[in-house]
Amino acid sequence: MPEHTAESILSQARAFMQSRILLTAAELDLFTILDDQPSSASRVADLLSGDLRALRMILDALVAMKLLAKSDGTYSCAEGIGPLLSAKSEESVLPMVLHMAGLYQSWGRLTQQAIGSPAEHESPVGLDDYGRLKAFIGAMHVVSHDRAKLTAQEVDPRSEERLLDVGGASGTFVMAFIEQAPGMKATIFDRPAVVEMARERLGKAGLLGQVELVAGDYNIDELPQGHDLALLSAIIHQNSPEQNQDLYYKVFRALEPGGRVVIRDHVMEPDRTEPPAGAIFAINMLANTEGGGCYTLEEIRKGLEQAGFEDVEVLRRDSVMDGLVQARKPKA
């Protein structure tokens, strides 16, 4: 059998259709509405002051996609969907889906970007708005919780280490590392608004006594010093090679002699086509950043060694932005 057929190619070409239906449902907050109260299409149209014909078609499509259920003309969330997509659920990934809705707009300019038209790199779905940013950071915690635990296990921090989490968001990875090494002290370095979200989450977890919160911008500010371990988790893909080089120097200065840096990110094979998720995600960076991308091991190694690190090694090969690369600052 051939790897590709006319139907398989057309299937890829129309894959956006179901995605767009889900994104529109998220933007209309349909899952919150229907999780609160199963409703007819007419009631939904009234609540949204929307077009009944269009909304009925969208609701029926969501039923076909098994995201909604329908009985006697009444729509409700399918089993298990409410907690995942209602805005009122603490476990909701709705903010992440809304983030994807913003990316949908920037990806629509990909052809223009490929032929040299100027690209506009805007903050997707209003992430410069505090409320949406907080919801997005919360959704990141939900989707990263298990991955953070696995990362902490594989990094295997010593209990005496002091961790610096650069761009540590609301503390998901710091919490996992402290769970792995209960005696650990940590520092989260992130933008001021995000640091306050970390303060709230870590306070609820009773960990503020072990974690210092420092506000700043790693592209501008020096990093807090005196650490044995630094984590760059899902950071380097946002940056140009020049930005990463500057960041590696700053991490080097933030570490004590003998300390190590761990990078969690896509780590591409030399031909840049493997892992496939990384090759696709690189396009996301093309569409949404000034100079970001997914980097090969050799590119990461070169940057770290130029900054002064040694003993660069892979702790885990990449598949879905879970590659781990480690390096050490010389002891003397």
Helices and strands as residue ranges (DSSP letters): H 6-13, H 16-27, H 30-36, E 39-40, H 41-48, H 52-64, E 68-71, E 74-77, H 81-85, H 94-107, H 110-114, G 124-126, H 130-155, E 162-166, H 172-180, E 185-190, H 192-204, E 211-215, E 227-233, G 236-238, H 241-254, E 255-265, E 267-268, H 276-288, E 295-296, H 297-307, E 310-316, E 323-328
